[in-house]
Amino acid sequence: MPGQPNVVLAGVNRGPNLGTDILYSGTVAAAAEGALAGIPAVAISTVSCSPSDYEPASRVGAALARLAACRGLPPGVVLNVNVPDGAELGRIVVTRMGIQRYSNIFERRVDPRGEVYYWMCGSPEASEPGDGLDTDAVRSGAISVTPIKFDMTDHAALGILSGWDIRI
């Protein structure tokens, strides 16, 4: 590109990026690269792995990208957006990240080079309901917008670990 873009819009991704699933998401990672470069960034996903229509997610993504470009976002923040199939476009909820757990089912696969690998493909378990979680919002049919940041440092644990006498 001849210059820095005004905004990064990653997606529309097919399938949810809810809760801790963002740790495995290429869509969220693409948006994070923009945010780390100081560019307002939005990651947009459908909640369905087989959405009936990408237009609602596209419209939400475009609207949020325009807002993020005009208003800006705090440094390093990505808007992680999840749009349920058939969502009402007017029903958008600002949420916090939930925790997504899966039953641990691993499937043996073979890649194009003949190498064996294992793919985690368990089903999502019911998450604990919580006030304002992204998982709850989409379960109710609302569009979830979660501001996320990639400093995952546990600051309370820093204090604990600093008291350890670590020697090798």
N, C-alpha and C positions, 0 to 999 in steps of 0.2 A: 504494500500500500504506500502511496506517496506521503501519507501522514497518519497520525494517530486517529482512530475512529472516535466518534462521540459516545458510543455505547457498544457493548458486546451483548448479543442475544444468541444464546446457545439453545438449540432445539428447533423444532418441537421433537422431544424424545418420546418414543412409544414405550409406555410403562412408567410406573411411579418412581419418584425419587423422594421417598418419605422417610422421615426419621433418620436413623443411622445408615440407611441405604445410601445416603449421599457420599459416604466414604468410598463406595465402589462405582460411582457414577462418572462416566466420561463427559456427560453433558454438564454436570456441576463443575467438573475439573476444567472444562473449556471456559466456562464463565469465570471461574476462579483465576485463571490466567489473566483475563482482562482486569479483574479487580486488583490483582497483585501488581499490574502495570499502571494502576491508578485510573482505570477506565470504568465507569459505571457498568454493571453487568447483571444480566438476568438469565437464569436457567429455567426453561419451561418444559414441562412434561405432561403427558396425559396420564391419568391414573390407570386407565385400561391398557392392557397389552395389545388389544385389538380394538382400537377406538372406532366408533361408527362415523366420526367426523373430526378432522383436524382443525376445522375453521374456528371453533370456539377457543381452542388453545392458541391458535395463531393470532386471533384478535386480542386476547388477553396479553400475550407476549408483546405484540406491537404497541399496545397502549402503555404497558409498564416500561418498555424500552424508551418510548417518547418521554414519559415522566422522569425516568432515571437520567436521561440525557439532559433534560431541562433543569431538573431540581438537584441532580447529583445524589450521591450516596456517601455515607461515611467511608473513610479509607478502608479498603480491604473487604467491604461488604458485598455479598452477592444476594440477589433476590431469588430464592428457590421457589418456583411456582408449580403447583400440581393442580391439574384441571380434570375433575371427574367427567366421565361420559355423561352427556345430557345435563351438564351443570348450567344453572341459571347464571348468565354473565353478570348480573347485578349483585350476586351473592358472593362477595370476596371477603375473606377473613384473614387478617394478619395474625400469624401463628408463631409458636415456638416449635423447635425441633423435638419430635418424639423419639422413642426408641423402637426400632422395628426388629423383632426376633423371628427366627425361622426354625421349623423343625429341621434337624440336620439330616438331609438326604443328599447323598453324593452319587452322581451318575458317572460311570466310567465311559470315556469317550476317546476317540482317536483323531488326532489332528491330520491335516493334509500331508504331512511328512511321515505319517505312520507312527508318531509318538503318542503314547497313552497319557491322558491327563484326566483329572477328576473335576467335575463341575458341580458346585453347590446349587442344588435346585429344590430345596425344601420349600414347603408352603409357609406363608406368613402365619404366625400365631396371633391370636387376638392380643392386642397391646393393652397395657393398662390405660384406662381413660385418665385424662388429665386436663386441667383447665388450659384451654388455648393451644392444644397440640395440633400439629399438621395432620396427623393420622385421624383425629376426631373430626376435624373440619371436613376432610374429603369423605369420610364415612357418612356424614350428614348431607353430602351433596354439594357442599360449598367449595369454592376455589380457595386454595391455601397459598398464601404468600408469606414465606419465612425468610427474614433477613439472617444470613449466616456469615460466619467469619472463620478463617482458618487458623486461628491461634487456639489450639486445643489443649494448651497448657492447663493443668490442674493447679491453680495457684495455691490452694490449701495444701496440696501434697508437696509443693515446693518447700513450705515451712517444715513439714514433717521430715522430708528427705535431707534437708540441710542439717538436721540434728543427728543423722546417722553418721557413724564413724566408718566411712567406706574406705577400705584399703584392699589392695590387690597384691 
